[in-house]
């Protein structure tokens, strides 16, 4: 690693720029660290910036990661480990790098995996299980607090835990926080709180203090996501939620917020906290949230790039049947609306109202379930759409075509048929081909499963697409030639993606590649092949 052996040395800035493009390729970065001292100094910060990313599955590698952090500990903390049944075989010579300061992304669940593997290796095997768990806690407190207190560049923190009983949970102080830890919290720009709550009764004082300190010191978070499960002891629920609401309210520039709702959260208090972020919030994702009237009463206060509602095909709450009263001048400022896995028709009137009141502000719209009213609303109120993803059916197909004919700015269209529908008729396919606006550049649809219907569609379809992706039962020479003829006639097809059983010849494939620059097989063996264009 002697740089003097190399007569030509790149400037440090040049090396750093080159290494930055290798970020995430750990094998390549490790090789770069062995080039010379200069390259090593530039590479180590990248290698250790996201060391707890779950990409090191082997216990040996996990153990080596924790061992390196243990070498960074002050002597008094190393002695505490040794005094508590830790067999330290490390040499404690001065280390070359201050590894904690390079950490930028910390996933506590993956830290747990690594720490548990290290403890299994170094804790005296002669002790019983209770002593092992106590020693594990001591190791956890010392090492996790040291890492967090010295990770001055930490940007992203994911608070998670093992699902298995008996394995460790990153333990934080149950009394006053050290200054370094508070400073680390003050630098966070991304925070994910992921299912801590089923086990918090065991360490309730630590968890409550953690949320209190996050709300006090973490004011720069731009991306916040919270997944809440049922709190095992309801007596602690109000205090936990109050700290979380305070955390939301205290941010200076929150831009993205995602929430998975438990059954016992008071949503009004949540939205009241979010109102403090109406000046900055651009992305709002709500998972399993059913009080849509409450959402409607708050939405006009926000200026959102994206609103995303996900239900996981799981409707566990009663849904209000009456639409809320809103002033006639109410308008929602939403550019992109995504509603997914909401397989309950009682929700559709609320979605239709959100769509209507977003109106000309909407540019992108994604529904995987739809009804007549919602389909008509799109054509009547959302004329500035550039991207539309929708599921249609025989019963609403005419309404869909009527709305589609009005979308003169549409560039991307994704149309899927209802899973209960049988094959669409040739007349329906022809009408669809005639209705697609000339502005369209990319098409995604699975309305065709018959090669004759595909040929009819491509002959009638006049819009020059730039990208087409197809899901077929079979892609043979005849069908490939239909697509080639369309590409020659329109002169604009740059990319073809297909998912199908391949039965075409190499001759036809080479012919297609001379006309269509990019051809990609996107077939997934574990899924039923269908005809779709992406």
SULWODA-V656153 format. One record per residue. N is the residue number from 1. RES is the residue in one letter. SS is DSSP state (H for helix, E for strand, - for the rest). PHI is phi in radians with two decimals (* if undefined). Layout:
N:RES:SS:PHI
N:RES:SS:PHI
This chain:
1:X:-:*
2:X:-:-1.43
3:X:H:-1.19
4:X:H:-1.21
5:X:H:-1.28
6:X:-:-1.78
7:X:-:-1.18
8:X:-:-2.13
9:X:-:-2.06
10:X:-:-1.24
11:X:-:-1.04
12:X:H:-0.99
13:X:H:-1.08
14:X:H:-1.19
15:X:H:-1.09
16:X:H:-1.09
17:X:H:-1.12
18:X:H:-1.17
19:X:H:-1.16
20:X:H:-1.01
21:X:-:-1.31
22:X:-:-1.71
23:X:-:-1.00
24:X:-:1.74
25:X:-:-1.65
26:X:H:-1.23
27:X:H:-1.14
28:X:H:-1.14
29:X:H:-1.13
30:X:H:-1.08
31:X:H:-1.11
32:X:H:-1.12
33:X:H:-1.14
34:X:-:-1.64
35:X:-:-1.18
36:X:-:-2.87
37:X:H:-1.09
38:X:H:-1.10
39:X:H:-1.14
40:X:H:-1.08
41:X:H:-1.07
42:X:H:-1.46
43:X:H:-1.49
44:X:H:-0.96
45:X:H:-1.02
46:X:H:-1.27
47:X:H:-1.08
48:X:-:-1.75
49:X:-:-1.31
50:X:-:-2.42
51:X:-:-1.26
52:X:E:-1.74
53:X:-:-1.85
54:X:-:1.42
55:X:-:-1.59
56:X:-:-2.03
57:X:-:-1.28
58:X:-:-1.33
59:X:H:-0.97
60:X:H:-1.05
61:X:H:-1.22
62:X:H:-1.09
63:X:H:-1.08
64:X:H:-1.15
65:X:H:-1.14
66:X:H:-1.13
67:X:H:-1.01
68:X:H:-1.17
69:X:H:-1.17
70:X:H:-1.08
71:X:H:-1.11
72:X:H:-1.43
73:X:-:-1.14
74:X:-:-1.09
75:X:H:-1.03
76:X:H:-1.14
77:X:H:-1.33
78:X:H:-1.12
79:X:H:-1.12
80:X:H:-1.07
81:X:H:-1.10
82:X:H:-1.10
83:X:-:-1.24
84:X:-:-2.05
85:X:-:1.19
86:X:E:-1.62
87:X:-:-1.60
88:X:-:-1.54
89:X:-:-1.77
90:X:-:-1.28
91:X:-:-1.55
92:X:-:-1.78
93:X:-:-1.19
94:X:-:-0.96
95:X:-:-1.51
96:X:-:-1.42
97:X:-:-2.30
98:X:-:-1.59
99:X:H:-1.03
100:X:H:-1.02
101:X:H:-1.20
102:X:H:-1.52
103:X:-:-1.19
104:X:-:-1.99
105:X:E:-2.28
106:X:E:-2.20
107:X:E:-1.81
108:X:H:-1.13
109:X:H:-1.11
110:X:H:-1.28
111:X:H:-1.07
112:X:H:-0.99
113:X:H:-1.00
114:X:H:-1.17
115:X:H:-1.13
116:X:H:-1.11
117:X:H:-1.09
118:X:H:-1.14
119:X:H:-1.13
120:X:H:-1.05
121:X:H:-1.47
122:X:H:-1.85
123:X:E:-1.33
124:X:-:-0.89
125:X:-:-1.28
126:X:-:-1.45
127:X:-:-1.47
128:X:-:-1.42
129:X:H:-1.14
130:X:H:-1.11
131:X:H:-1.12
132:X:H:-1.08
133:X:H:-1.12
134:X:H:-1.14
135:X:H:-1.18
136:X:H:-1.02
137:X:H:-1.11
138:X:H:-1.10
139:X:H:-1.03
140:X:H:-1.07
141:X:H:-1.08
142:X:H:-1.14
143:X:H:-1.31
144:X:H:-1.16
145:X:H:-1.17
146:X:H:-1.14
147:X:H:-1.06
148:X:H:-1.14
149:X:H:-1.21
150:X:H:-1.89
151:X:-:-1.53
152:X:-:-1.20
153:X:-:-1.82
154:X:-:-1.11
155:X:-:-1.84
156:X:E:-2.21
157:X:E:-2.25
158:X:E:-2.00
159:X:E:-1.60
160:X:-:-2.40
161:X:-:-2.70
162:X:-:-1.16
163:X:-:-1.46
164:X:-:-1.49
165:X:-:-1.15
166:X:-:1.56
167:X:-:-1.70
168:X:-:-1.41
169:X:-:-2.13
170:X:-:-0.92
171:X:-:-1.68
172:X:-:-2.03
173:X:-:-1.03
174:X:-:-1.78
175:X:-:-2.29
176:X:-:-1.06
177:X:-:-1.39
178:X:-:-1.17
179:X:H:-1.03
180:X:H:-1.09
181:X:H:-1.20
182:X:H:-1.13
183:X:H:-1.13
184:X:H:-1.02
185:X:H:-1.05
186:X:H:-1.21
187:X:-:-1.69
188:X:-:-1.14
189:X:-:-2.04
190:X:E:-2.49
191:X:E:-2.42
192:X:E:-2.14
193:X:E:-1.88
194:X:E:-2.17
195:X:-:1.00
196:X:-:-1.41
197:X:H:-1.31
198:X:H:-1.05
199:X:H:-2.01
200:X:H:-1.23
201:X:H:-1.05
202:X:H:-1.15
203:X:H:-2.28
204:X:H:-1.06
205:X:H:-1.12
206:X:H:-1.18
207:X:H:-1.19
208:X:H:-1.09
209:X:H:-1.17
210:X:H:-1.03
211:X:H:-1.15
212:X:H:-1.10
213:X:H:-1.25
214:X:H:-1.07
215:X:H:-1.20
216:X:H:-1.42
217:X:H:-1.94
218:X:-:-1.60
219:X:-:-1.99
220:X:-:-1.90
221:X:-:-1.18
222:X:-:-1.78
223:X:E:-2.20
224:X:E:-2.21
225:X:E:-2.29
226:X:E:-2.33
227:X:E:-1.97
228:X:-:-1.92
229:X:-:-1.89
230:X:-:-1.06
231:X:-:-1.35
232:X:-:-1.14
233:X:-:-2.03
234:X:H:-1.11
235:X:H:-1.11
236:X:H:-1.59
237:X:H:-1.01
238:X:H:-1.03
239:X:H:-1.18
240:X:H:-1.07
241:X:H:-1.11
242:X:H:-1.08
243:X:H:-1.14
244:X:H:-1.17
245:X:H:-1.10
246:X:H:-1.13
247:X:H:-1.06
248:X:H:-1.09
249:X:H:-1.13
250:X:-:-1.48
251:X:-:-1.29
252:X:-:-1.45
253:X:-:-2.63
254:X:-:-1.20
255:X:-:-1.92
256:X:E:-2.37
257:X:E:-2.39
258:X:E:-2.19
259:X:E:-2.42
260:X:E:-1.78
261:X:-:-1.54
262:X:-:-1.49
263:X:-:-1.27
264:X:-:-1.94
265:X:-:-1.49
266:X:-:-1.50
267:X:H:-1.18
268:X:H:-1.07
269:X:H:-1.16
270:X:H:-1.09
271:X:H:-1.17
272:X:H:-1.11
273:X:H:-1.20
274:X:H:-1.14
275:X:H:-1.01
276:X:H:-1.11
277:X:H:-1.85
278:X:-:-1.11
279:X:-:-1.30
280:X:-:-2.17
281:X:-:-1.14
282:X:-:-2.08
283:X:E:-2.24
284:X:E:-2.25
285:X:E:-2.14
286:X:E:-2.11
287:X:E:-1.94
288:X:-:1.02
289:X:-:-1.87
290:X:-:-1.95
291:X:-:-1.47
292:X:H:-1.09
293:X:H:-0.98
294:X:H:-1.13
295:X:H:-1.02
296:X:H:-1.06
297:X:H:-1.24
298:X:H:-1.81
299:X:H:-1.04
300:X:-:-1.16
301:X:-:-1.45
302:X:-:-1.92
303:X:E:-2.12
304:X:E:-1.75
305:X:E:-1.31
306:X:E:-2.48
307:X:E:-2.07
308:X:E:-2.21
309:X:E:-2.07
310:X:E:-2.17
311:X:-:-2.12
312:X:-:0.93
313:X:-:0.95
314:X:-:-2.25
315:X:-:-1.78
316:X:-:-1.91
317:X:-:-2.03
318:X:-:-1.28
319:X:-:-1.89
320:X:-:-0.98
321:X:-:-1.63
322:X:-:-1.79
323:X:-:-1.25
324:X:-:-1.28
325:X:-:-1.39
326:X:-:-2.27
327:X:-:-0.97
328:X:-:-1.08
329:X:-:-1.52
330:X:-:-1.07
331:X:-:-2.46
332:X:-:-1.76
333:X:E:-1.73
334:X:E:-2.26
335:X:E:-1.61
336:X:E:-2.36
337:X:E:-2.09
338:X:E:-2.16
339:X:E:-2.23
340:X:E:-2.27
341:X:-:1.02
342:X:-:-1.80
343:X:-:-1.52
344:X:-:-2.54
345:X:H:-1.14
346:X:H:-1.18
347:X:H:-1.46
348:X:H:-1.06
349:X:H:-1.04
350:X:H:-1.19
351:X:H:-1.12
352:X:H:-1.10
353:X:H:-1.19
354:X:H:-1.05
355:X:H:-1.10
356:X:H:-1.08
357:X:H:-1.34
358:X:H:-1.40
359:X:H:0.85
360:X:H:-1.24
361:X:H:-1.27
362:X:-:-1.25
363:X:-:-1.97
364:X:E:-2.37
365:X:E:-2.42
366:X:E:-2.32
367:X:E:-2.19
368:X:-:-1.72
369:X:-:-2.46
370:X:-:-2.68
371:X:-:-2.27
372:X:H:-1.04
373:X:H:-1.11
374:X:H:-1.14
375:X:H:-1.12
376:X:H:-1.15
377:X:H:-1.04
378:X:H:-1.04
379:X:H:-1.24
380:X:H:-1.46
381:X:H:-2.27
382:X:-:-2.02
383:X:-:-1.36
384:X:-:-1.70
385:X:-:-1.08
386:X:-:-1.90
387:X:E:-2.50
388:X:E:-2.40
389:X:E:-2.19
390:X:E:-2.64
391:X:E:-1.81
392:X:E:-2.00
393:X:-:-2.61
394:X:H:-0.95
395:X:H:-1.21
396:X:H:-2.04
397:X:H:-1.09
398:X:H:-1.11
399:X:H:-1.17
400:X:H:-1.09
401:X:H:-1.10
402:X:H:-1.11
403:X:H:-1.19
404:X:H:-1.05
405:X:-:-1.12
406:X:-:-1.61
407:X:-:-1.58
408:X:-:-1.36
409:X:-:-1.88
410:X:-:-1.18
411:X:-:-1.99
412:X:E:-2.22
413:X:E:-2.31
414:X:E:-2.16
415:X:E:-2.10
416:X:E:-2.08
417:X:E:-1.50
418:X:-:-1.04
419:X:-:-1.11
420:X:-:-1.58
421:X:-:-1.37
422:X:-:-1.58
423:X:-:-1.09
424:X:-:-1.29
425:X:-:-1.33
426:X:H:-1.10
427:X:H:-1.12
428:X:H:-1.15
429:X:H:-1.15
430:X:H:-1.08
431:X:H:-1.11
432:X:H:-1.08
433:X:H:-1.07
434:X:H:-1.31
435:X:H:-1.54
436:X:-:-1.01
437:X:-:-1.17
438:X:-:-1.17
439:X:-:-1.31
440:X:-:-1.14
441:X:-:-2.01
442:X:E:-2.29
443:X:E:-2.24
444:X:E:-2.35
445:X:E:-2.63
446:X:-:-2.20
447:X:-:-1.43
448:X:-:-2.02
449:X:-:-2.29
450:X:-:-1.99
451:X:H:-1.12
452:X:H:-1.14
453:X:H:-1.13
454:X:H:-1.11
455:X:H:-1.08
456:X:H:-1.09
457:X:H:-1.09
458:X:H:-1.17
459:X:H:-1.24
460:X:H:-1.44
461:X:-:-1.32
462:X:-:-1.74
463:X:-:-1.26
464:X:-:-1.43
465:X:-:-1.19
466:X:-:-1.72
467:X:E:-2.48
468:X:E:-2.46
469:X:E:-2.21
470:X:E:-2.21
471:X:E:-1.93
472:X:E:-2.30
473:X:E:-1.20
474:X:E:-2.62
475:X:E:-2.05
476:X:E:-1.94
477:X:H:-1.06
478:X:H:-1.09
479:X:H:-1.16
480:X:H:-1.06
481:X:H:-1.18
482:X:H:-1.00
483:X:H:-1.20
484:X:H:-1.07
485:X:H:-1.06
486:X:H:-1.10
487:X:H:-1.10
488:X:H:-1.18
489:X:H:-1.16
490:X:H:-1.55
491:X:-:1.20
492:X:-:-2.37
493:X:-:-1.26
494:X:-:-1.75
495:X:E:-2.56
496:X:E:-2.20
497:X:E:-2.02
498:X:E:-2.42
499:X:E:-2.21
500:X:E:-2.95
501:X:E:-1.28
502:X:E:-1.42
503:X:E:-2.37
504:X:-:-1.57
505:X:-:-1.55
506:X:H:-1.12
507:X:H:-1.06
508:X:H:-1.21
509:X:H:-1.09
510:X:H:-1.13
511:X:H:-1.07
512:X:H:-1.14
513:X:H:-1.16
514:X:-:-1.25
515:X:-:-1.94
516:X:-:-1.95
517:X:-:-1.03
518:X:E:-2.11
519:X:E:-2.23
520:X:E:-2.28
521:X:E:-1.52
522:X:-:-1.90
523:X:-:-1.11
524:X:-:-2.00
525:X:-:-1.12
526:X:-:-1.57
527:X:-:-2.05
528:X:-:-1.16
529:X:-:-1.26
530:X:-:-2.44
531:X:-:-1.68
532:X:-:-2.50
533:X:-:-2.12
534:X:-:-1.95
